[in-house]
Amino acid sequence: MRTVSIGLACMLAACGGADAAPDEGAAKPSSGAEAPSARTEIRRELAPARVASPGDLDVEVQGETPAGALLPENARDYAVQVLIRNRRDEPLEMGDTFGTVAVYRGPDLVEGCGGSRTQLEVPPVLGPRASVRASLALPCALPEAGEYDVVVLVAPNADDDVIAPDETRRSVAMRLTVDEPTRDLVPPAEVHPPAPSATLPVPRPLDVRPATPAP
């Protein structure tokens, strides 16, 4: 029995039993400084997506300013860019995401500029710390020159019919300067004065003789 016990102990040691010495080469961590970060990013991407709420997002609005007079016939041609950013270290399920543009002058909402809800073209899942851009047209005309504040409200996973205020994420206001309308002035017709008389050809006097009486 003693011989069997010694043989069994040798087999356990050879097969890496509990008392076997660890492989020093395998135990050494990778010397690459970026390896842990890469593994972390992979785990983030593979993590199950959570349903996005307004507090999970940062919203920023950008647009061209100053702008010319935004009249009823061209106001819809002016659009703002909406930047939506995931604040979390995990992916977010965006579902149906809607945006609304509101325009203020001072503390007051400009009449007719509350905006209707528009479904935004965003991916169904927004990755960790990722961002996406969407475009929204101005909802109203701004014919008067002056300073305006443009605000965008974004609602992820929203119902198209009812969106409560606490279901939206409000952007920081963007200052929009509207210039005076330009008038299409018709330039006056060019008037050329007559050439000086000295440059005109001088007609030769006619040779006027009295008529000879008939015989």
C-alpha positions in Angstrom: 0.0 0.0 0.0 2.9 2.3 0.7 4.1 1.9 -2.9 0.7 2.7 -4.3 0.4 5.9 -2.2 3.7 7.2 -3.4 2.8 6.4 -7.0 -0.5 8.2 -6.7 1.2 11.2 -5.2 3.6 11.3 -8.1 0.7 11.1 -10.6 -1.1 14.0 -8.9 2.0 16.1 -9.0 2.6 15.3 -12.7 -1.0 16.2 -13.6 -1.0 19.6 -11.9 -2.6 18.7 -8.5 -3.3 21.3 -5.8 0.3 21.3 -4.6 1.8 21.5 -8.1 4.0 24.5 -8.8 2.3 27.1 -11.0 3.6 27.8 -14.5 5.5 31.1 -14.0 5.3 31.9 -17.7 1.5 31.5 -17.8 1.0 33.5 -14.6 2.7 36.6 -16.0 0.2 39.3 -16.9 0.3 40.8 -20.4 2.7 43.7 -20.6 0.4 45.6 -23.0 -1.0 48.6 -21.2 -4.1 48.7 -23.5 -5.2 45.1 -22.9 -7.4 45.7 -19.8 -9.0 48.7 -21.5 -9.8 46.7 -24.7 -11.3 43.9 -22.6 -13.4 46.4 -20.7 -14.7 47.8 -24.0 -15.6 44.4 -25.2 -17.5 43.7 -22.0 -19.3 47.0 -22.4 -20.3 46.2 -26.0 -21.5 42.7 -25.1 -23.5 43.8 -22.0 -27.2 43.6 -22.4 -28.8 46.9 -23.4 -31.0 48.7 -20.8 -34.0 50.7 -21.8 -33.0 54.3 -22.2 -34.5 57.0 -20.1 -34.1 60.8 -20.5 -31.6 60.9 -17.7 -29.3 58.5 -19.6 -28.8 61.1 -22.4 -27.1 64.4 -23.1 -28.7 66.5 -25.8 -27.0 69.3 -27.7 -28.5 71.5 -30.5 -26.4 73.2 -33.2 -27.3 75.3 -36.2 -26.1 78.0 -38.5 -26.2 81.5 -37.1 -26.8 84.3 -38.0 -29.5 83.5 -40.5 -31.5 85.6 -42.9 -35.1 86.4 -42.3 -37.0 83.1 -41.9 -40.2 83.8 -43.8 -43.1 81.4 -44.1 -42.0 80.4 -47.6 -38.4 79.4 -46.5 -38.5 78.7 -42.7 -38.8 75.0 -43.2 -35.5 75.1 -45.1 -33.7 75.9 -41.9 -32.8 72.9 -39.8 -30.9 72.3 -36.6 -28.6 69.4 -35.8 -29.4 67.4 -32.7 -26.5 65.6 -31.0 -27.7 62.7 -28.7 -25.0 61.2 -26.5 -25.2 58.1 -24.2 -23.9 59.1 -20.8 -23.7 55.5 -19.5 -21.0 52.8 -19.7 -23.6 50.3 -21.1 -25.6 50.2 -24.3 -29.0 51.8 -24.4 -32.2 50.6 -26.1 -33.6 53.7 -27.8 -36.8 52.4 -29.2 -39.0 55.1 -30.9 -37.2 58.3 -30.2 -39.0 61.6 -30.9 -37.7 65.2 -31.0 -39.4 68.6 -30.6 -38.1 72.0 -31.5 -39.2 75.0 -29.4 -38.2 78.7 -30.1 -38.2 81.4 -27.4 -37.7 85.1 -27.5 -36.6 86.1 -24.1 -38.7 84.1 -21.6 -41.7 83.7 -23.9 -42.3 80.9 -26.4 -42.7 82.4 -29.9 -46.3 81.9 -31.1 -46.6 78.8 -33.3 -43.0 77.7 -32.4 -43.8 75.0 -30.0 -43.2 72.4 -32.7 -44.8 69.1 -33.4 -43.1 65.7 -32.5 -40.9 64.3 -35.1 -39.5 60.7 -35.0 -35.7 60.9 -35.1 -33.6 58.5 -37.2 -31.5 56.9 -34.4 -30.1 53.4 -34.1 -32.2 50.9 -32.0 -29.3 50.5 -29.6 -26.8 53.3 -28.7 -23.5 52.0 -27.6 -21.7 53.0 -24.4 -20.6 56.6 -24.5 -21.6 56.7 -28.2 -23.4 59.6 -29.9 -25.7 60.1 -32.9 -26.8 63.1 -34.9 -30.3 63.8 -36.2 -31.8 66.7 -38.1 -35.0 68.7 -37.2 -36.6 71.5 -39.3 -37.6 74.8 -37.7 -41.3 74.6 -36.9 -42.2 78.2 -37.6 -41.3 81.4 -39.4 -39.2 84.1 -37.7 -39.7 87.2 -39.9 -38.6 89.7 -37.3 -34.9 90.3 -36.8 -33.5 89.7 -33.3 -32.1 87.1 -30.9 -33.9 83.8 -30.4 -33.2 80.7 -28.2 -33.8 77.3 -29.9 -34.3 74.3 -27.6 -34.8 70.7 -28.5 -36.6 68.1 -26.4 -35.7 64.4 -27.0 -37.9 61.6 -25.8 -36.5 58.0 -26.1 -38.8 55.0 -26.0 -41.8 57.3 -26.3 -45.4 56.9 -27.3 -46.3 58.9 -30.4 -49.6 60.0 -28.9 -48.6 61.1 -25.4 -45.2 62.4 -24.2 -45.1 63.7 -20.7 -42.6 66.5 -19.8 -40.6 64.1 -17.5 -40.2 61.7 -20.5 -38.0 64.2 -22.4 -34.4 65.4 -22.1 -34.0 69.1 -22.8 -31.0 70.5 -24.6 -29.1 73.6 -23.6 -30.5 76.6 -25.6 -28.8 77.6 -28.9 -28.7 81.3 -29.6 -30.0 82.1 -33.1 -29.6 85.5 -34.6 -32.0 86.5 -37.4 -30.9 89.3 -39.6 -33.1 92.0 -41.2 -35.0 90.8 -44.3 -33.3 91.8 -47.5 -35.3 93.7 -50.1 -35.0 93.0 -53.8 -34.2 96.4 -55.1 -34.4 97.0 -58.9 -31.3 99.0 -59.9 -32.2 102.2 -61.8 -31.7 102.0 -65.5 -28.5 103.5 -66.8 -29.0 106.8 -68.4 -26.3 107.9 -70.9 -26.1 111.6 -71.6 -26.0 112.7 -75.2 -22.6 113.1 -76.8 -21.2 116.6 -76.8 -22.1 118.6 -80.0 -18.5 119.1 -80.8 -18.2 115.4 -81.5 -21.2 115.3 -83.8 -20.5 115.6 -87.5 -21.2 119.1 -88.8 -23.6 119.1 -91.7 -22.4 120.9 -94.9 -24.6 123.9 -95.8 -26.9 123.3 -98.7 -26.2 125.1 -102.0 -29.4 127.0 -102.3 -29.7 129.0 -105.6 -32.7 130.8 -106.9 -34.7 128.9 -109.3 -34.1 129.9 -113.0 -37.3 131.2 -114.5 -38.6 129.1 -117.3 -38.2 130.5 -120.9 
